[in-house]
Amino acid sequence: MGVAGSVVPVGPRWQRVRQIARAAAIGTGATAAAVVATGGVLLGQARQARRTIPMAEAPPPRCDGVYGAKLPGPPLTMVILGDSSAASYGVHRRRETLGALLATGLSRRLRRQVRLHRFAVVGSLSAGLKPQVESALEHGPDIAVILIGGNDVTNRTPPGLAVRYLVDAVRALRAAGCEVVVGTCPDLGAIQPIQPPLRWLARRWSRQLAAAQTVAVVEAGGWTVSLGDLLGPRFAAEPTRMFAWDRFHPSAEGYAVAAAALLPTVISALGASQDRRPVLGRGEGVRSLPQAAQEAARHAGTEVSGTQVRGRDRGPAGRWAQLRRRAFFGVGAVPQPGTAADSPTLEGTA
C-alpha cells in the first residue's frame, strides 16, 4: 500500500503531488531491497556517520531584531522557520546567521526596515512546523522563509507525510496573507562523512523529497528555491571553508551562499522585483509543475513559482510553473563588524 495515498488529500490538484510522493515511496521500496542486499554495509556506514558527525552542542546565535532601523517607514516582518539550517547551527556570530543575512539583504534592497523573528528549531522534522507557524502568526508576518526536510530524510519520514505537514504550514501562512518561500530539502549526498553507497541513497531520497515539496508548496501558493547541495561545486571544492566544524552544517560562508540563493526569490515573492517580465536564460521558462519540480531538484539555486499560460493556471499536465535559475546578489559575503547585520536593534529594546 502506498504511503503517499494515505496521507495526502484527494482531489484533482493533489494528483501530481501524490504522484511525486508515490514515486518517492516506490523508490524507497526499491532501495529497501538494496538495503536488505547490502544491509551490513549500510548499517555500518550509518553508525560511522553518526560517530563522525558530532551532536549539536551550543544553540545557534539569536538573530531577532530590526534591521535597517534608521530607514523610514514601517518595517516588513520576516519569520524564519524550519530546522538547524534555518536556525543557522554551525556559526557563532549573529551577523553570520541565515536570518541576519536575509534581513540585511532585504533591508538594503528595498530600503526598508525589516523586523526579523526566528522560530526555527535545531533537529526539527516537518511535523514540528505547526507550533513554529502558530508562534510566527502572532507577529503578523509579511514573508516567511522555511528550510526543512533534511531530518525527515535521516529519520526516514514517509515523503507523503513530510509533505503534508509542510503544506499545512504553507496554507496557514498564506491564509494569513503571508508570502512563503521554501528552501527545499538539501542534498544529503553532499555530506562528506556519509560514504557510498549510503551517500547515493541519501542523494536519491533527498531529491525525491525536494521534488515532492516543490509540487506541494507551489500548489499551496508558495515559492520554492532548490538548495540541493547548497550550490555544490564550491562545497565540493572547498569543504573545509563551506562546511562548519562538524562537516555537516554550512559554515558562515556556506550560509552566505544559501542566503544569496534565497534572497532574489524573497524579493520577488513580496512583489518588489524590478524585473516583472524577465528575459529568461537558457534552461529557464514555463514547465508543467511536476517537470519543473524534477528539474529544480537536480539543479541547486533554481526557483519555481506558479504562473499562467494564456490566462490559465493549468494545462494538460497540471499546474503551470515558471522555472528560473537565479543570479545571486545582495549577500555574497559575510557582513563585517559594524554593519546592520552585526548589530540590529534587538527585540525588546527597540
Rosetta silent file (secondary structure, phi, psi, omega in degrees, C-alpha in Angstrom):
SEQUENCE: MGVAGSVVPVGPRWQRVRQIARAAAIGTGATAAAVVATGGVLLGQARQARRTIPMAEAPPPRCDGVYGAKLPGPPLTMVILGDSSAASYGVHRRRETLGALLATGLSRRLRRQVRLHRFAVVGSLSAGLKPQVESALEHGPDIAVILIGGNDVTNRTPPGLAVRYLVDAVRALRAAGCEVVVGTCPDLGAIQPIQPPLRWLARRWSRQLAAAQTVAVVEAGGWTVSLGDLLGPRFAAEPTRMFAWDRFHPSAEGYAVAAAALLPTVISALGASQDRRPVLGRGEGVRSLPQAAQEAARHAGTEVSGTQVRGRDRGPAGRWAQLRRRAFFGVGAVPQPGTAADSPTLEGTA
SCORE:     score description
SCORE:     0.000 S_00000001
   1 L     0.000  132.090 -177.982    0.000    0.000    0.000 S_00000001
   2 L   -71.868  133.490  177.919    1.426    3.394   -0.969 S_00000001
   3 H   -65.144  -43.031 -173.712    2.204    5.669    1.928 S_00000001
   4 H   -59.194  -41.395 -176.236    1.538    8.839   -0.047 S_00000001
   5 H   -64.962  -21.208 -176.978   -2.026    7.935   -0.884 S_00000001
   6 H   -89.839   -8.426 -174.671   -2.934    7.533    2.783 S_00000001
   7 H  -124.637  -13.223 -178.577   -1.737   10.941    3.951 S_00000001
   8 L  -103.364  134.338 -177.172   -2.315   13.410    1.109 S_00000001
   9 L   -58.552  154.660  177.642   -5.862   14.719    0.495 S_00000001
  10 L   -86.789  163.155 -179.857   -7.725   13.543   -2.568 S_00000001
  11 L   134.003  154.094 -174.691   -8.764   15.858   -5.419 S_00000001
  12 H   -55.883  -42.117 -174.611   -7.533   16.847   -8.883 S_00000001
  13 H   -72.887  -12.211  178.049   -4.999   19.425   -7.756 S_00000001
  14 H   -95.471   -2.957 -175.655   -3.367   16.882   -5.458 S_00000001
  15 H   -60.595  -43.585 -178.372   -2.900   14.239   -8.133 S_00000001
  16 H   -68.632  -38.630  177.023    0.568   15.452   -9.122 S_00000001
  17 H   -60.013  -44.405 -179.013    1.672   15.801   -5.518 S_00000001
  18 H   -64.470  -37.878  179.327    0.546   12.251   -4.874 S_00000001
  19 H   -62.888  -44.492  179.101    2.346   11.022   -7.976 S_00000001
  20 H   -64.211  -47.013 -178.931    5.627   12.568   -6.870 S_00000001
  21 H   -65.078  -37.414  178.377    5.234   11.318   -3.313 S_00000001
  22 H   -65.503  -38.885  177.129    4.211    7.877   -4.548 S_00000001
  23 H   -60.443  -38.738  177.322    7.283    7.781   -6.755 S_00000001
  24 H   -64.701  -39.973  179.730    9.341    8.533   -3.675 S_00000001
  25 H   -66.427  -40.791  177.184    7.582    5.728   -1.810 S_00000001
  26 H   -63.054  -42.663  177.957    8.170    3.321   -4.679 S_00000001
  27 H   -60.996  -37.384  177.945   11.798    4.420   -4.774 S_00000001
  28 H   -64.149  -38.911  177.072   12.021    3.767   -1.075 S_00000001
  29 H   -62.999  -40.684  179.045   10.681    0.266   -1.654 S_00000001
  30 H   -65.295  -42.039 -179.569   13.277   -0.334   -4.336 S_00000001
  31 H   -72.041  -23.406  176.444   16.048    0.930   -2.144 S_00000001
  32 H   -62.088  -37.594  177.199   14.746   -1.213    0.708 S_00000001
  33 H   -63.271  -38.837  178.485   15.660   -4.229   -1.380 S_00000001
  34 H   -65.871  -36.457  178.546   19.121   -2.784   -1.810 S_00000001
  35 H   -63.501  -41.079  178.574   19.349   -2.265    1.933 S_00000001
  36 H   -62.280  -41.624 -176.963   18.500   -5.921    2.506 S_00000001
  37 H   -68.077  -36.153 -176.392   21.130   -6.955   -0.032 S_00000001
  38 L  -122.651   31.874 -171.579   23.832   -4.740    1.412 S_00000001
  39 H   -55.644  -43.328 -178.483   22.383   -4.212    4.870 S_00000001
  40 H   -60.701  -40.975  179.665   25.569   -4.829    6.807 S_00000001
  41 H   -64.765  -47.402 -176.733   27.490   -2.256    4.791 S_00000001
  42 H   -66.184  -43.321  179.305   24.793    0.410    5.076 S_00000001
  43 H   -63.132  -40.282  176.993   24.191   -0.083    8.769 S_00000001
  44 H   -62.712  -41.271  178.613   27.903    0.086    9.402 S_00000001
  45 H   -66.099  -40.285  179.349   28.162    3.279    7.376 S_00000001
  46 H   -62.098  -42.903  178.038   25.218    4.844    9.189 S_00000001
  47 H   -64.191  -40.611  179.448   26.816    4.116   12.550 S_00000001
  48 H   -64.709  -40.758  178.701   30.128    5.505   11.349 S_00000001
  49 H   -62.670  -41.339  179.288   28.461    8.691   10.054 S_00000001
  50 H   -64.787  -34.820  177.231   26.727    9.228   13.394 S_00000001
  51 H   -70.952  -35.643 -175.566   30.062    8.865   15.186 S_00000001
  52 H   -75.869  -38.540 -178.659   31.793   11.207   12.741 S_00000001
  53 L   -88.103  112.324 -176.237   29.144   13.953   12.765 S_00000001
  54 L   -64.272  152.995  175.479   29.124   15.476   16.270 S_00000001
  55 L   -72.702  155.495  178.515   25.862   16.028   18.117 S_00000001
  56 L   -60.826  137.792  179.732   24.533   19.568   18.451 S_00000001
  57 L  -113.506 -104.223 -179.348   26.083   21.421   21.364 S_00000001
  58 L   -69.058  144.079  178.213   25.538   25.153   21.951 S_00000001
  59 L   -67.521  156.438  177.765   22.434   26.626   20.280 S_00000001
  60 L   -67.350  157.729 -178.777   22.953   28.924   17.288 S_00000001
  61 L   -65.748  147.522  176.027   23.066   32.671   17.973 S_00000001
  62 L   -72.856  146.794  179.452   19.822   34.610   18.075 S_00000001
  63 L  -129.425    8.735 -178.808   19.232   36.966   15.169 S_00000001
  64 L   -63.499  145.443  178.213   15.878   38.515   16.109 S_00000001
  65 E   151.190 -175.948  178.593   15.639   42.274   15.812 S_00000001
  66 E  -104.147  125.221  179.969   15.065   45.204   13.480 S_00000001
  67 E  -104.256  136.710 -175.478   17.484   45.553   10.565 S_00000001
  68 L    70.100   40.094 -172.392   17.956   48.924    8.885 S_00000001
  69 L   -60.760  -21.833 -178.672   16.365   50.607   11.904 S_00000001
  70 L   -85.042   -7.038  179.971   17.279   54.116   10.649 S_00000001
  71 L   -75.754  150.945 -176.392   15.353   53.697    7.416 S_00000001
  72 L   -76.700  163.571  172.947   11.951   55.423    7.163 S_00000001
  73 L    87.440  166.409  179.303    8.550   53.768    7.219 S_00000001
  74 L   -70.295  149.526 -177.967    7.061   50.762    8.989 S_00000001
  75 L   -78.507  150.431  164.016    9.116   47.583    8.956 S_00000001
  76 E   -75.891  146.251  177.281    8.426   44.452    6.975 S_00000001
  77 E  -108.820  123.111  178.774    8.101   41.445    9.250 S_00000001
  78 E  -119.603  138.742  177.038   10.006   38.310    8.251 S_00000001
  79 E  -121.389  145.513  179.265    9.964   34.976   10.056 S_00000001
  80 E  -115.658  120.843 -176.231   12.432   32.085    9.699 S_00000001
  81 E  -124.143  157.762  174.283   11.030   28.593   10.265 S_00000001
  82 E   130.731 -141.116 -171.648   12.380   25.075    9.948 S_00000001
  83 L  -110.322 -155.146 -175.027   15.335   23.045   11.162 S_00000001
  84 H   -63.810  -30.627  178.280   19.004   23.572   12.025 S_00000001
  85 H   -68.620  -36.228  175.227   19.811   25.027    8.599 S_00000001
  86 H   -70.772  -36.570  178.897   17.153   27.709    9.110 S_00000001
  87 H   -76.111  -13.827  178.808   18.377   28.283   12.667 S_00000001
  88 L    70.806   41.900  173.387   21.979   28.528   11.318 S_00000001
  89 L   -64.037  135.969 -179.984   23.543   25.899   13.505 S_00000001
  90 L   115.804  -12.532  176.137   27.292   25.878   12.914 S_00000001
  91 L  -114.033  166.393 -172.740   28.051   29.614   13.183 S_00000001
  92 L  -121.158   -9.386 -177.851   28.906   31.648   16.259 S_00000001
  93 L  -120.637  143.266 -179.112   28.034   35.275   15.387 S_00000001
  94 H   -55.905  -40.734 -176.142   24.628   36.847   14.787 S_00000001
  95 H   -67.033  -15.708 -178.479   25.782   38.511   11.596 S_00000001
  96 H   -90.944   -7.892 -175.926   26.668   35.089   10.113 S_00000001
  97 L   -73.899  154.018  177.573   23.191   33.575   10.501 S_00000001
  98 H   -58.327  -43.008 -179.904   20.927   32.960    7.551 S_00000001
  99 H   -60.876  -46.139  179.686   18.244   35.162    9.093 S_00000001
 100 H   -63.485  -41.072  179.276   20.576   38.120    9.599 S_00000001
 101 H   -63.601  -43.723  179.042   21.950   37.795    6.071 S_00000001
 102 H   -67.327  -43.929 -179.022   18.464   37.695    4.533 S_00000001
 103 H   -64.374  -40.292  178.070   17.135   40.548    6.678 S_00000001
 104 H   -65.466  -47.006  178.816   20.158   42.711    5.881 S_00000001
 105 H   -61.740  -41.582  179.910   19.957   41.988    2.156 S_00000001
 106 H   -66.089  -42.923  179.079   16.207   42.621    2.073 S_00000001
 107 H   -61.936  -42.912 -178.941   16.533   45.888    4.002 S_00000001
 108 H   -68.629  -39.813 -178.269   19.265   47.155    1.695 S_00000001
 109 H   -69.927  -41.753 -176.493   17.464   46.167   -1.496 S_00000001
 110 H   -93.675   -7.711 -176.755   14.078   47.592   -0.521 S_00000001
 111 L    54.656   46.797  179.544   15.419   50.490    1.589 S_00000001
 112 L  -137.142  155.780  171.014   13.040   49.462    4.365 S_00000001
 113 L   -68.558  146.278  175.725   13.290   48.297    7.928 S_00000001
 114 E  -128.375  120.762  176.534   12.957   44.538    8.378 S_00000001
 115 E   -96.070  120.751 -173.583   11.784   43.063   11.670 S_00000001
 116 E  -110.775  134.660  172.238   13.057   39.502   11.983 S_00000001
 117 E  -128.106  129.524  177.837   11.793   36.675   14.189 S_00000001
 118 E  -109.195  122.761  177.853   13.405   33.233   14.137 S_00000001
 119 L  -116.800    1.450  179.956   11.337   30.256   15.247 S_00000001
 120 L   -60.707  146.092 -176.234   13.398   27.500   13.580 S_00000001
 121 L  -125.550  129.205  177.391   14.440   24.661   15.905 S_00000001
 122 L   -59.894  130.440  178.839   17.586   22.545   15.615 S_00000001
 123 L    87.475    2.848 -174.703   16.626   18.957   14.828 S_00000001
 124 L   -68.920  141.329  167.811   13.078   19.789   13.699 S_00000001
 125 L   -94.254  170.653  175.621   11.139   17.499   11.391 S_00000001
 126 H   -58.620  -31.687  177.829    8.374   18.745    9.101 S_00000001
 127 H   -61.434  -20.292 -179.183    5.972   17.569   11.820 S_00000001
 128 H   -87.840    3.755 -177.667    7.455   20.284   14.050 S_00000001
 129 H   -73.149  -30.306 -173.845    6.395   23.154   11.806 S_00000001
 130 H   -56.601  -52.487  179.064    2.916   23.599   13.279 S_00000001
 131 H   -64.263  -31.355  176.112    3.973   25.179   16.622 S_00000001
 132 H   -63.839  -43.695  179.426    6.525   27.313   14.787 S_00000001
 133 H   -63.940  -43.076 -179.775    3.813   28.615   12.457 S_00000001
 134 H   -60.042  -41.935  177.460    1.459   29.294   15.344 S_00000001
 135 H   -66.925  -40.833 -178.993    4.126   31.383   17.086 S_00000001
 136 H   -63.191  -39.909 -176.508    5.020   33.184   13.857 S_00000001
 137 H   -65.641  -21.316  176.702    1.410   34.160   13.119 S_00000001
 138 L   -64.946  -17.880 -177.127    1.244   36.057   16.398 S_00000001
 139 L  -103.569    5.195  177.482    3.607   38.610   14.825 S_00000001
 140 L    57.371   57.076 -174.000    1.646   39.194   11.603 S_00000001
 141 L   -69.163  146.931  172.409    4.461   38.233    9.198 S_00000001
 142 L   -89.479  -32.726 -176.764    4.723   39.613    5.675 S_00000001
 143 E  -144.966  136.021  175.768    7.151   36.929    4.486 S_00000001
 144 E  -120.154  135.940  174.390    8.127   33.519    5.834 S_00000001
 145 E  -114.843  124.656 -177.487   11.244   31.583    4.852 S_00000001
 146 E  -120.344  129.488  171.171   11.155   27.852    5.593 S_00000001
 147 E  -122.752  118.048 -174.469   14.062   25.393    5.346 S_00000001
 148 L  -155.779  154.970  171.551   13.043   21.832    6.170 S_00000001
 149 L   131.350  -31.736 -176.750   13.481   18.238    5.071 S_00000001
 150 H   -60.332  -42.013 -179.794   16.960   17.041    5.946 S_00000001
 151 H   -72.566  -27.127  174.760   15.880   15.487    9.234 S_00000001
 152 H   -64.781  -37.679  178.191   12.885   13.860    7.543 S_00000001
 153 H   -67.384  -48.900 -176.066   15.331   12.075    5.229 S_00000001
 154 H   -67.794  -25.796  177.734   17.669   10.965    8.000 S_00000001
 155 L   -95.920    2.346  178.713   14.707    9.778   10.091 S_00000001
 156 L    55.757   41.344  170.141   13.053    8.138    7.039 S_00000001
 157 L   -62.579  131.974  176.557    9.769   10.020    7.436 S_00000001
 158 L   -53.718  131.820 -175.408    7.446    8.853    4.631 S_00000001
 159 H   -54.661  -41.545 -179.937    7.680   11.540    1.917 S_00000001
 160 H   -61.488  -37.190  179.716    3.910   11.997    1.683 S_00000001
 161 H   -69.910  -44.225  178.289    3.657   12.598    5.416 S_00000001
 162 H   -60.119  -42.154 -179.646    6.530   15.106    5.470 S_00000001
 163 H   -65.680  -39.268  179.535    4.966   16.963    2.534 S_00000001
 164 H   -59.374  -45.066  178.703    1.560   17.045    4.225 S_00000001
 165 H   -62.376  -39.956  179.531    3.000   18.795    7.292 S_00000001
 166 H   -65.908  -42.978  179.529    4.789   21.316    5.080 S_00000001
 167 H   -62.177  -41.938  177.617    1.644   22.035    3.059 S_00000001
 168 H   -57.801  -40.773  179.740   -0.358   22.604    6.241 S_00000001
 169 H   -66.154  -45.648 -178.902    2.260   25.171    7.305 S_00000001
 170 H   -63.155  -44.299 -179.020    2.266   26.952    3.944 S_00000001
 171 H   -62.561  -41.747  179.916   -1.526   27.077    3.794 S_00000001
 172 H   -62.952  -41.554  178.903   -1.822   28.501    7.308 S_00000001
 173 H   -67.642  -44.011 -179.423    0.682   31.247    6.493 S_00000001
 174 H   -64.985  -36.691  178.877   -0.904   32.051    3.118 S_00000001
 175 H   -62.596  -25.952  178.489   -4.363   32.214    4.712 S_00000001
 176 L   -89.872    5.205  178.675   -2.990   34.963    6.980 S_00000001
 177 L    85.050   14.681 -178.836   -1.723   36.948    3.979 S_00000001
 178 L   -95.216  131.393  172.807    1.927   35.952    4.434 S_00000001
 179 E   -74.757  150.056 -174.497    4.096   35.168    1.410 S_00000001
 180 E  -132.474  128.967  172.971    6.080   31.944    1.738 S_00000001
 181 E  -120.428  125.283 -178.768    9.460   30.909    0.305 S_00000001
 182 E  -112.423  123.579  168.078   10.620   27.350    0.951 S_00000001
 183 E   -84.936  112.191 -171.069   14.207   26.216    0.572 S_00000001
 184 L   -72.109  171.636 -173.348   13.627   22.583   -0.336 S_00000001
 185 L   -50.284  128.032  177.849   15.388   19.571    1.147 S_00000001
 186 L   -70.380  161.529  179.872   19.176   19.780    0.767 S_00000001
 187 L   -83.249  102.126 -178.632   21.137   17.034   -0.959 S_00000001
 188 H   -71.468   -9.425  174.246   22.487   14.925    1.893 S_00000001
 189 H   -69.423  -11.224  178.787   24.653   13.105   -0.613 S_00000001
 190 H   -85.855   -6.942 -176.893   26.976   16.130   -0.440 S_00000001
 191 L   -76.437  121.378 -173.245   27.818   15.463    3.216 S_00000001
 192 L   -60.671  -42.097 -177.617   31.428   14.273    3.419 S_00000001
 193 L   -66.169  -14.378  178.734   31.144   11.884    6.408 S_00000001
 194 L   -89.944  119.492 -174.881   28.484    9.878    4.523 S_00000001
 195 L  -102.377  155.725  173.227   30.229    7.397    2.221 S_00000001
 196 L   -61.896  147.154    3.116   28.942    5.427   -0.807 S_00000001
 197 L   -84.727   -8.016  179.167   26.668    3.516   -1.150 S_00000001
 198 H   -59.292  -36.260  179.242   24.816    5.268    1.703 S_00000001
 199 H   -60.503  -39.854 -179.021   25.688    8.624    0.086 S_00000001
 200 H   -66.547  -40.056  177.950   23.958    7.581   -3.155 S_00000001
 201 H   -67.367  -41.206  178.795   20.810    6.571   -1.317 S_00000001
 202 H   -60.643  -40.755  178.198   20.825    9.799    0.718 S_00000001
 203 H   -63.049  -44.515 -179.347   21.084   11.797   -2.510 S_00000001
 204 H   -63.205  -48.652  179.828   18.188    9.911   -4.062 S_00000001
 205 H   -60.874  -41.904 -179.216   15.947   10.263   -1.024 S_00000001
 206 H   -61.036  -46.036 -177.747   16.794   13.986   -0.711 S_00000001
 207 H   -68.826  -35.341  176.691   15.942   14.749   -4.331 S_00000001
 208 H   -62.908  -45.067  179.508   12.702   12.796   -4.176 S_00000001
 209 H   -66.610  -40.835  179.317   11.565   14.771   -1.142 S_00000001
 210 H   -59.991  -41.968  179.108   12.689   18.088   -2.681 S_00000001
 211 H   -65.006  -44.290  178.929   10.638   17.411   -5.820 S_00000001
 212 H   -64.211  -39.507  176.852    7.558   16.473   -3.803 S_00000001
 213 H   -60.981  -42.745 -177.735    7.975   19.598   -1.635 S_00000001
 214 H   -61.180  -48.557  179.460    8.170   21.801   -4.737 S_00000001
 215 H   -57.847  -49.120 -174.798    4.935   20.463   -6.229 S_00000001
 216 H   -66.904  -42.738 -177.019    3.053   20.782   -2.956 S_00000001
 217 H   -66.940  -44.482  179.705    4.334   24.248   -1.988 S_00000001
 218 H   -65.618  -40.084  175.387    3.613   25.832   -5.381 S_00000001
 219 H   -59.234  -33.121 -178.490    0.144   24.241   -5.399 S_00000001
 220 L   -85.625    0.950  175.479   -0.421   25.834   -1.977 S_00000001
 221 L    98.389   10.894  178.730    0.567   29.302   -3.247 S_00000001
 222 L  -100.836 -176.569  176.790    4.198   29.453   -2.152 S_00000001
 223 E  -118.886  150.561  175.865    7.565   29.766   -3.909 S_00000001
 224 E  -127.674  152.947  171.746   10.434   27.320   -3.750 S_00000001
 225 E  -130.296  125.394  178.685   14.193   27.509   -4.166 S_00000001
 226 L   -77.208  115.718  176.596   16.144   24.305   -4.661 S_00000001
 227 L   -85.670  -25.445  176.457   19.039   24.280   -2.225 S_00000001
 228 L    47.209 -125.569  176.913   20.247   20.904   -3.463 S_00000001
 229 L   -93.872   31.714 -179.445   23.848   20.572   -2.339 S_00000001
 230 L    52.273   51.665  178.384   23.855   24.293   -1.481 S_00000001
 231 L    61.892   56.464 -168.117   25.437   25.118   -4.810 S_00000001
 232 H   -46.441  -33.453 -178.202   27.663   22.090   -4.517 S_00000001
 233 H   -52.304  -42.659  178.887   30.653   22.869   -6.784 S_00000001
 234 H   -70.246  -37.665 -179.920   32.038   25.284   -4.186 S_00000001
 235 H   -67.263  -39.006  179.311   31.142   22.952   -1.331 S_00000001
 236 H   -69.553  -37.123 -176.842   32.784   20.023   -3.079 S_00000001
 237 H   -77.943  -32.129 -175.259   35.879   22.043   -3.982 S_00000001
 238 L  -132.277   59.900 -175.567   36.282   23.767   -0.602 S_00000001
 239 H   -60.953  -31.727 -178.899   34.613   21.603    2.062 S_00000001
 240 H   -70.724  -23.491  177.905   36.802   22.971    4.866 S_00000001
 241 H   -90.110  -38.978 -170.311   35.600   26.509    4.085 S_00000001
 242 H   -89.069  -19.840  175.602   31.957   25.872    3.193 S_00000001
 243 E  -104.042  152.936  177.342   31.109   23.393    5.962 S_00000001
 244 L   -76.239 -176.900 -175.811   31.207   24.095    9.691 S_00000001
 245 L   -58.559  -26.566 -177.715   33.393   22.264   12.192 S_00000001
 246 L   -85.766   -2.370  179.260   31.017   19.282   12.267 S_00000001
 247 L    62.330   18.719 -179.256   31.355   18.748    8.482 S_00000001
 248 L  -123.477  -48.013  179.472   27.552   18.528    8.292 S_00000001
 249 L   -92.239  155.387  177.779   26.151   22.054    8.645 S_00000001
 250 E   -65.115  155.041  171.170   27.246   25.017    6.492 S_00000001
 251 L   -84.103 -175.862  176.233   29.903   27.434    7.686 S_00000001
 252 H   -58.085  -42.396  178.053   29.418   31.205    7.705 S_00000001
 253 H   -67.621  -35.150  177.693   30.423   31.283    4.033 S_00000001
 254 H   -63.441  -43.034  177.972   28.088   28.387    3.323 S_00000001
 255 H   -67.263  -32.345  176.581   25.124   30.234    4.830 S_00000001
 256 H   -63.376  -39.473  177.622   26.062   33.336    2.812 S_00000001
 257 H   -65.500  -43.434  178.993   25.810   31.266   -0.381 S_00000001
 258 H   -62.797  -42.553  178.999   22.433   29.862    0.707 S_00000001
 259 H   -63.526  -38.102  178.666   21.143   33.346    1.552 S_00000001
 260 H   -64.832  -31.770  176.840   22.272   34.618   -1.839 S_00000001
 261 H   -72.330  -33.703 -175.472   20.244   31.858   -3.487 S_00000001
 262 H   -85.107  -32.832 -170.407   17.125   32.663   -1.464 S_00000001
 263 H   -58.149  -45.606 -180.000   17.152   36.474   -1.445 S_00000001
 264 H   -59.437  -36.270  179.798   16.021   37.141   -5.062 S_00000001
 265 H   -72.368  -36.438  175.300   13.022   34.871   -4.584 S_00000001
 266 H   -59.369  -44.380  179.792   12.140   36.507   -1.268 S_00000001
 267 H   -64.344  -44.685  179.009   12.112   39.881   -3.017 S_00000001
 268 H   -64.284  -40.130  179.846   10.004   38.583   -5.903 S_00000001
 269 H   -61.443  -31.885  177.469    7.548   36.901   -3.542 S_00000001
 270 L   -78.074   -3.545  179.761    7.000   40.275   -1.866 S_00000001
 271 L    77.140   19.130 -175.486    6.143   41.742   -5.263 S_00000001
 272 L  -103.282    5.117 -178.617    9.106   44.080   -5.124 S_00000001
 273 L   -65.419  137.090  175.985   11.048   42.726   -8.098 S_00000001
 274 L   -83.233   -3.402 -174.083   12.051   45.339  -10.610 S_00000001
 275 L  -121.413   70.053 -173.711   12.084   42.637  -13.276 S_00000001
 276 L   -74.073  -25.197  176.521    8.481   41.564  -13.550 S_00000001
 277 L  -123.052   75.601 -170.727    8.822   40.348  -17.161 S_00000001
 278 L   -70.470  152.521  167.643   12.325   38.897  -17.138 S_00000001
 279 L   -81.654  117.148 -173.680   14.346   37.850  -20.133 S_00000001
 280 L   -81.624  142.845  179.106   14.725   34.155  -19.473 S_00000001
 281 L   -89.898 -178.791  179.832   18.063   32.439  -19.810 S_00000001
 282 L   -62.449  133.116 -179.765   18.943   29.057  -21.191 S_00000001
 283 L    85.456   -4.242  178.586   17.160   26.258  -19.376 S_00000001
 284 L   -99.823  167.426  175.709   14.580   28.634  -17.878 S_00000001
 285 E   137.367 -167.671 -176.646   10.924   29.028  -18.757 S_00000001
 286 E   -88.987  134.705  177.512    7.456   27.589  -18.250 S_00000001
 287 E  -135.788  166.623  162.809    7.025   23.908  -17.444 S_00000001
 288 E   -66.092  150.662 -175.733    4.351   21.688  -16.003 S_00000001
 289 H   -59.270  -44.167  177.980    4.784   21.802  -12.234 S_00000001
 290 H   -60.695  -38.299  178.833    5.941   18.155  -11.888 S_00000001
 291 H   -66.512  -43.407  178.646    8.542   18.696  -14.627 S_00000001
 292 H   -61.496  -38.967 -179.380    9.748   21.930  -13.027 S_00000001
 293 H   -64.095  -42.304  179.658    9.997   20.169   -9.654 S_00000001
 294 H   -66.173  -41.475  178.219   12.143   17.379  -11.052 S_00000001
 295 H   -64.609  -42.623 -178.598   14.472   19.839  -12.829 S_00000001
 296 H   -63.292  -37.659 -179.376   14.793   22.009   -9.720 S_00000001
 297 H   -63.333  -25.305 -179.181   15.708   19.011   -7.563 S_00000001
 298 H   -91.148  -14.373 -174.156   18.665   18.352   -9.870 S_00000001
 299 L  -130.431  104.153 -179.593   19.896   21.968  -10.087 S_00000001
 300 L   -61.871  147.988  179.955   20.567   23.917   -6.890 S_00000001
 301 L    85.302   10.782 -177.774   19.591   27.578   -6.883 S_00000001
 302 E   -94.069  129.020  178.298   16.511   27.015   -9.060 S_00000001
 303 E   -95.409  139.068  174.937   13.349   28.962   -8.272 S_00000001
 304 E  -129.060  129.919  177.661    9.896   27.532   -9.004 S_00000001
 305 E  -142.746  158.224  177.792    6.693   29.569   -8.804 S_00000001
 306 E   -70.136  149.550  177.664    3.180   29.292  -10.154 S_00000001
 307 L  -150.844 -179.608  179.203    2.363   31.074  -13.414 S_00000001
 308 L  -123.642  151.546  172.884   -0.267   31.257  -16.159 S_00000001
 309 E  -125.719  118.839 -176.613   -0.273   30.358  -19.845 S_00000001
 310 L    52.872   41.028  176.529   -2.846   32.207  -21.952 S_00000001
 311 L    79.111    5.368 -178.033   -4.628   33.247  -18.778 S_00000001
 312 E  -116.138  142.361  179.592   -4.903   29.719  -17.403 S_00000001
 313 L   -77.530  -25.413 -170.375   -3.283   28.214  -14.320 S_00000001
 314 E  -129.791  150.484  175.258   -3.339   24.661  -15.648 S_00000001
 315 E  -124.731 -166.542 -177.916   -2.574   22.720  -18.774 S_00000001
 316 L   -59.259  -30.591 -177.719   -2.881   19.088  -19.847 S_00000001
 317 L   -98.181    9.153  177.865   -0.096   18.014  -17.456 S_00000001
 318 E   113.580 -156.230 -176.529   -1.355   20.027  -14.476 S_00000001
 319 E   -60.371  136.313  173.667   -0.355   23.328  -12.851 S_00000001
 320 E   -80.481  144.260  179.058    1.860   25.637  -14.890 S_00000001
 321 E  -139.722  148.352  174.196    5.085   26.728  -13.212 S_00000001
 322 E  -104.452  131.000 -178.872    7.915   29.078  -14.102 S_00000001
 323 E  -109.214  127.448  178.661   11.446   27.835  -13.552 S_00000001
 324 E  -133.393  139.126  173.712   14.281   30.324  -13.079 S_00000001
 325 E  -103.844  101.232 -168.738   17.934   29.840  -12.289 S_00000001
 326 L   -71.008  143.258  166.723   18.614   32.950  -10.305 S_00000001
 327 L   -81.881  134.612 -174.319   21.706   35.108  -10.474 S_00000001
 328 L   -86.728  137.866  179.255   22.882   35.592   -6.909 S_00000001
 329 L  -151.939  165.830  167.266   23.183   39.064   -5.481 S_00000001
 330 L    91.062  -37.468 -177.007   22.988   41.038   -2.281 S_00000001
 331 L  -140.613   53.631 -177.449   24.660   38.724    0.218 S_00000001
 332 L   -76.902  -12.515 -178.370   27.697   37.256   -1.474 S_00000001
 333 L  -143.113  160.678  179.142   29.924   37.636    1.572 S_00000001
 334 L   -71.978  128.432  178.606   29.607   37.635    5.327 S_00000001
 335 L   -58.688  146.970 -179.897   28.944   41.175    6.656 S_00000001
 336 L   -89.361  160.847  179.869   31.792   42.723    8.578 S_00000001
 337 L   -54.035  139.195  179.316   31.565   44.037   12.151 S_00000001
 338 L    97.051   -8.957  177.860   29.664   47.293   12.415 S_00000001
 339 L   -81.695  171.912 -178.295   27.212   46.560    9.593 S_00000001
 340 L   -59.070  -36.086 -177.728   23.461   46.433   10.039 S_00000001
 341 L   -69.790  -26.396 -176.023   23.527   42.655   10.245 S_00000001
 342 L   -78.572  -28.736 -174.855   26.091   42.710   13.037 S_00000001
 343 L  -141.667   70.360  175.307   24.119   44.992   15.328 S_00000001
 344 L   -71.709  163.779  171.825   20.387   45.068   14.699 S_00000001
 345 E   -73.703  118.015 -171.815   18.043   46.756   17.113 S_00000001
 346 L   -76.078  148.868  175.608   17.172   43.822   19.375 S_00000001
 347 L   -58.462  137.030  179.550   13.630   42.810   20.164 S_00000001
 348 L    92.220  -12.469  178.620   12.509   44.277   23.432 S_00000001
 349 L  -120.371   -2.673 -177.190   14.890   47.231   23.170 S_00000001
 350 L   -69.608    0.000    0.000   13.535   48.921   20.045 S_00000001
